[in-house]
Amino acid sequence: MVILPVDGKMFRDYDNTKEAIGRSTGVLGITAAYETPEFVEWGDGIRATDEKGVHEVPLKAMPVDLNFTQTLKMTMVAGT
């Protein structure tokens, strides 16, 4: 696994960069994420409503490409 930091210029040309890296021999998958997989720092929250009322639910999240779980060979327990 190789992790590359993405600056603004690379982000603007992300699709071409991703395609070019994918043409390299031995590359099995490419994905992007807001943070590295072992360091999820971004926090947010959702509101959930049940029979007891409305609850604020804090959570950690990491925006990723659609192929993130496939690239890292993860299995989703639920959801998409």
N, CA, C and O of each residue as an XYZ file, in Angstrom:
320
protein
N       0.843     -1.168      0.000
C       0.000      0.000      0.000
C       0.891      1.234      0.000
O       1.863      1.321      0.751
N       0.544      2.171     -0.846
C       1.254      3.441     -0.926
C       0.230      4.543     -0.679
O      -0.844      4.551     -1.280
N       0.569      5.458      0.198
C      -0.319      6.574      0.495
C       0.347      7.853      0.008
O       1.471      8.167      0.399
N      -0.354      8.586     -0.848
C       0.164      9.835     -1.394
C      -0.697     10.993     -0.910
O      -1.921     10.938     -1.029
N      -0.090     12.028     -0.372
C      -0.880     13.210     -0.024
C      -1.332     13.904     -1.306
O      -0.590     13.953     -2.287
N      -2.539     14.432     -1.294
C      -3.090     15.083     -2.479
C      -3.258     16.572     -2.178
O      -3.983     16.958     -1.261
N      -2.579     17.390     -2.964
C      -2.744     18.826     -2.811
C      -3.825     19.314     -3.773
O      -4.411     18.523     -4.512
N      -4.081     20.598     -3.758
C      -5.135     21.164     -4.595
C      -4.941     20.909     -6.077
O      -5.905     20.610     -6.782
N      -3.710     21.021     -6.561
C      -3.439     20.808     -7.985
C      -3.700     19.355     -8.369
O      -4.324     19.090     -9.397
N      -3.234     18.420     -7.562
C      -3.447     17.007     -7.866
C      -4.938     16.678     -7.793
O      -5.445     15.901     -8.603
N      -5.638     17.266     -6.825
C      -7.065     17.002     -6.682
C      -7.833     17.449     -7.919
O      -8.742     16.755     -8.375
N      -7.471     18.602     -8.457
C      -8.155     19.110     -9.655
C      -7.962     18.187    -10.850
O      -8.814     18.147    -11.738
N      -6.863     17.446    -10.891
C      -6.563     16.532    -11.991
C      -6.589     15.078    -11.495
O      -5.897     14.217    -12.038
N      -7.387     14.821    -10.467
C      -7.391     13.511     -9.806
C      -7.691     12.353    -10.756
O      -7.008     11.330    -10.715
N      -8.697     12.502    -11.606
C      -9.064     11.384    -12.487
C      -7.906     10.998    -13.406
O      -7.651      9.809    -13.599
N      -7.203     11.975    -13.973
C      -6.066     11.667    -14.850
C      -4.914     11.058    -14.058
O      -4.250     10.136    -14.531
N      -4.678     11.573    -12.854
C      -3.610     11.029    -12.005
C      -3.926      9.584    -11.639
O      -3.056      8.716    -11.704
N      -5.162      9.335    -11.258
C      -5.593      7.982    -10.892
C      -5.434      7.020    -12.072
O      -4.963      5.894    -11.908
N      -5.830      7.472    -13.248
C      -5.708      6.640    -14.447
C      -4.243      6.335    -14.766
O      -3.909      5.204    -15.117
N      -3.374      7.332    -14.648
C      -1.945      7.146    -14.942
C      -1.307      6.160    -13.957
O      -0.540      5.287    -14.364
N      -1.614      6.292    -12.691
C      -1.072      5.360    -11.691
C      -1.592      3.951    -11.961
O      -0.849      2.980    -11.820
N      -2.844      3.834    -12.344
C      -3.452      2.530    -12.620
C      -2.815      1.792    -13.773
O      -2.909      0.567    -13.847
N      -2.175      2.502    -14.667
C      -1.491      1.857    -15.799
C      -0.151      1.238    -15.407
O       0.441      0.491    -16.186
N       0.324      1.542    -14.212
C       1.615      1.004    -13.764
C       1.496     -0.484    -13.450
O       0.504     -0.933    -12.875
N       2.513     -1.234    -13.832
C       2.544     -2.667    -13.567
C       2.503     -2.932    -12.074
O       3.226     -2.300    -11.304
N       1.665     -3.860    -11.670
C       1.599     -4.262    -10.275
C       0.580     -3.515     -9.440
O       0.339     -3.889     -8.292
N      -0.028     -2.469     -9.983
C      -1.048     -1.737     -9.227
C      -2.345     -2.542     -9.267
O      -2.880     -2.821    -10.340
N      -2.839     -2.908     -8.092
C      -4.034     -3.739     -7.999
C      -5.304     -2.923     -7.779
O      -6.403     -3.392     -8.076
N      -5.163     -1.727     -7.270
C      -6.329     -0.888     -7.031
C      -5.903      0.493     -6.594
O      -4.809      0.684     -6.063
N      -6.777      1.454     -6.823
C      -6.516      2.837     -6.443
C      -7.793      3.395     -5.844
O      -8.889      3.166     -6.357
N      -7.642      4.113     -4.775
C      -8.783      4.757     -4.153
C      -8.324      6.052     -3.499
O      -7.129      6.338     -3.438
N      -9.257      6.808     -3.024
C      -8.934      8.052     -2.332
C      -9.770      8.143     -1.065
O     -10.893      7.644     -0.995
N      -9.192      8.793     -0.075
C      -9.886      8.995      1.187
C      -9.436     10.310      1.791
O      -8.344     10.799      1.499
N     -10.273     10.874      2.623
C      -9.963     12.132      3.282
C      -8.788     11.986      4.243
O      -8.013     12.924      4.431
N      -8.659     10.811      4.846
C      -7.585     10.532      5.799
C      -7.051      9.127      5.544
O      -7.613      8.389      4.735
N      -5.985      8.755      6.218
C      -5.460      7.397      6.090
C      -6.352      6.445      6.889
O      -6.962      6.857      7.877
N      -6.436      5.181      6.475
C      -7.380      4.246      7.092
C      -7.234      4.067      8.603
O      -8.220      3.775      9.280
N      -6.052      4.232      9.134
C      -5.859      4.023     10.578
C      -6.033      5.315     11.380
O      -5.898      5.301     12.604
N      -6.326      6.418     10.715
C      -6.400      7.705     11.402
C      -7.655      8.452     10.962
O      -7.592      9.330     10.101
N      -8.773      8.106     11.544
C     -10.032      8.762     11.210
C     -10.310      9.811     12.279
O     -10.690      9.487     13.404
N     -10.115     11.060     11.911
C     -10.237     12.142     12.869
C     -11.482     12.989     12.648
O     -11.956     13.650     13.572
N     -12.014     12.975     11.429
C     -13.141     13.828     11.100
C     -14.374     13.364     11.856
O     -14.751     12.196     11.770
N     -14.996     14.253     12.584
C     -16.182     13.912     13.344
C     -17.400     14.653     12.844
O     -17.291     15.737     12.270
N     -18.532     14.079     13.060
C     -19.787     14.686     12.657
C     -20.864     14.148     13.575
O     -20.560     13.534     14.598
N     -22.061     14.359     13.238
C     -23.146     13.854     14.046
C     -24.412     13.733     13.225
O     -24.568     14.391     12.197
N     -25.298     12.901     13.681
C     -26.596     12.732     13.040
C     -27.674     12.814     14.104
O     -27.405     12.664     15.295
N     -28.871     13.049     13.667
C     -30.019     13.028     14.566
C     -30.794     11.755     14.309
O     -31.120     11.426     13.168
N     -31.079     11.055     15.366
C     -31.882      9.835     15.264
C     -33.133     10.021     16.108
O     -33.081     10.573     17.207
N     -34.233      9.562     15.590
C     -35.493      9.656     16.314
C     -36.030      8.253     16.557
O     -36.123      7.440     15.638
N     -36.375      7.989     17.786
C     -37.018      6.726     18.134
C     -38.189      7.000     19.070
O     -38.604      8.147     19.234
N     -38.709      5.961     19.672
C     -39.873      6.138     20.550
C     -39.577      7.007     21.772
O     -40.509      7.486     22.418
N     -38.312      7.220     22.099
C     -37.930      8.059     23.239
C     -37.654      9.502     22.838
O     -37.385     10.340     23.698
N     -37.717      9.802     21.550
C     -37.492     11.159     21.091
C     -36.308     11.283     20.153
O     -35.860     10.307     19.551
N     -35.810     12.509     20.041
C     -34.693     12.818     19.140
C     -33.387     12.730     19.927
O     -33.291     13.218     21.053
N     -32.395     12.105     19.320
C     -31.083     11.941     19.950
C     -30.004     12.425     18.994
O     -30.070     12.161     17.794
N     -29.023     13.122     19.515
C     -27.834     13.478     18.741
C     -26.859     12.314     18.865
O     -26.532     11.889     19.973
N     -26.398     11.803     17.735
C     -25.479     10.668     17.724
C     -24.147     11.117     17.123
O     -24.073     11.374     15.921
N     -23.083     11.218     17.949
C     -21.778     11.589     17.391
C     -21.185     10.409     16.629
O     -21.422      9.252     16.977
N     -20.419     10.706     15.596
C     -19.775      9.625     14.856
C     -18.480     10.104     14.230
O     -18.266     11.301     14.037
N     -17.639      9.166     13.923
C     -16.418      9.427     13.155
C     -16.706      9.018     11.723
O     -17.373      8.011     11.485
N     -16.218      9.776     10.789
C     -16.488      9.492      9.381
C     -15.258      9.800      8.548
O     -14.382     10.561      8.959
N     -15.209      9.198      7.379
C     -14.105      9.451      6.466
C     -14.651      9.428      5.038
O     -14.982      8.356      4.530
N     -14.750     10.573      4.386
C     -15.169     10.582      2.987
C     -14.162      9.789      2.140
O     -12.950      9.964      2.271
N     -14.689      8.914      1.268
C     -13.845      8.040      0.449
C     -14.420      7.898     -0.956
O     -15.567      8.267     -1.208
N     -13.608      7.356     -1.874
C     -14.073      6.963     -3.207
C     -15.049      5.798     -3.078
O     -15.089      5.103     -2.063
N     -15.829      5.607     -4.128
C     -16.779      4.493     -4.133
C     -16.103      3.128     -4.074
O     -16.701      2.167     -3.588
N     -14.873      3.025     -4.559
C     -14.182      1.727     -4.577
C     -13.236      1.535     -3.389
O     -12.390      0.642     -3.413
N     -13.372      2.359     -2.356
C     -12.492      2.283     -1.193
C     -12.533      0.909     -0.524
O     -11.489      0.297     -0.295
N     -13.722      0.430     -0.213
C     -13.822     -0.859      0.496
C     -13.299     -2.003     -0.367
O     -12.647     -2.913      0.145
N     -13.571     -1.969     -1.646
C     -13.078     -3.013     -2.554
C     -11.556     -2.978     -2.633
O     -10.909     -4.023     -2.570
N     -10.982     -1.792     -2.770
C      -9.533     -1.661     -2.885
C      -8.814     -2.161     -1.636
O      -7.761     -2.791     -1.732
N      -9.384     -1.881     -0.465
C      -8.769     -2.313      0.789
C      -9.264     -3.677      1.257
O      -8.969     -4.113      2.369
N     -10.027     -4.346      0.379
C     -10.544     -5.693      0.653
C     -11.342     -5.749      1.960
O     -11.192     -6.675      2.757
N     -12.187     -4.745      2.158
C     -13.060     -4.677      3.334
C     -14.412     -5.294      2.992
O     -14.818     -5.314      1.830
N     -15.087     -5.784      3.988
C     -16.429     -6.300      3.829
C     -17.374     -5.418      4.629
O     -17.168     -5.191      5.821
N     -18.404     -4.927      3.970
C     -19.389     -4.096      4.654
C     -20.315     -4.983      5.479
O     -20.803     -6.004      4.995
N     -20.549     -4.591      6.713
C     -21.449     -5.323      7.582
C     -22.884     -4.960      7.233
O     -23.771     -5.814      7.226
N     -23.102     -3.668      6.939
C     -24.426     -3.212      6.557
C     -24.285     -1.915      5.778
O     -23.271     -1.227      5.894
N     -25.266     -1.587      5.008
C     -25.275     -0.314      4.286
C     -24.422     -0.324      3.033
O     -23.991     -1.369      2.545
N     -24.194      0.885      2.528
C     -23.367      1.020      1.324
C     -22.329      2.082      1.531
O     -21.531      2.349      0.632
